[in-house]
């Protein structure tokens, strides 16, 4: 029998601590050759203003095999009253290839994206980091705040920067404070906030840089999450040039990370300067931070190994706790 897990089922079994722990294993497996992850395959549905992305992966040590399907249809909220981004994950049995679980992937995607920043923060941020500055107030930003708080126990405050309405920003700050237990406030200005940041997380849909690399103080750690296409970037070239850059996956960043591709194409920086991958830092093969004054930059475009490893964790927890609905394809 296979297991069907709704969004509420996934939410009931997936916490940030478990997500970060599983992702550490997944990143290490990817960088050591213990995972298979074909290139993400896109299919455009141009007449419907839609895009479908197919993301397969296999991680042997974790026992995770399957794929995530993500669709992005801009008109969904107005035409159908559903989110513009939808996700579905199919998990297969490693021994037989038989489908063992189908689960809603939207919440899991937000958690694994936040969790990746949690892993990066744990291994790259300064150990006495107190101030987290977060750009964005969306679903992704919420899990970023949660993950960074989980990974940096020395935090005392979170400052939120956003172009949203004052009401939405305040509501988001109150929600984050309740979620993390950390004092969270709306920042008065971008530059002032960035200059104070010990940890800086960018989780927006911006297409042009929203920070100036000259604002960064020595020792800051940056999570670059929002920009995930060649033509998008939240981070300017100065930030990249000043940073020790760690990628979630170098080849994926070369193909999709505008934050890095644009300065490389402009001749201001080169991919040869990437220090390594997050999995190499986790496993101790690469030093992410060498001095207290190093500026570290984790660039993530999102990987199928994150989805499938987290999905495996969710599946095992759901079975233990009796969550979901059993069904058979036969």
Helices and strands as residue ranges (DSSP letters): E 2-5, H 7-13, H 16-31, E 35-36, E 41-45, G 46-48, E 50-59, E 64-73, H 76-79, E 85-92, E 99-104, H 106-124, E 131-135, H 139-151, E 157-161, H 166-180, E 183-186, H 190-196, E 199-202, G 213-215, E 221-224, H 237-242, E 244-247, H 250-256, H 258-265, G 271-273, E 276-277, H 278-282, E 296-299, H 304-321, E 325-327
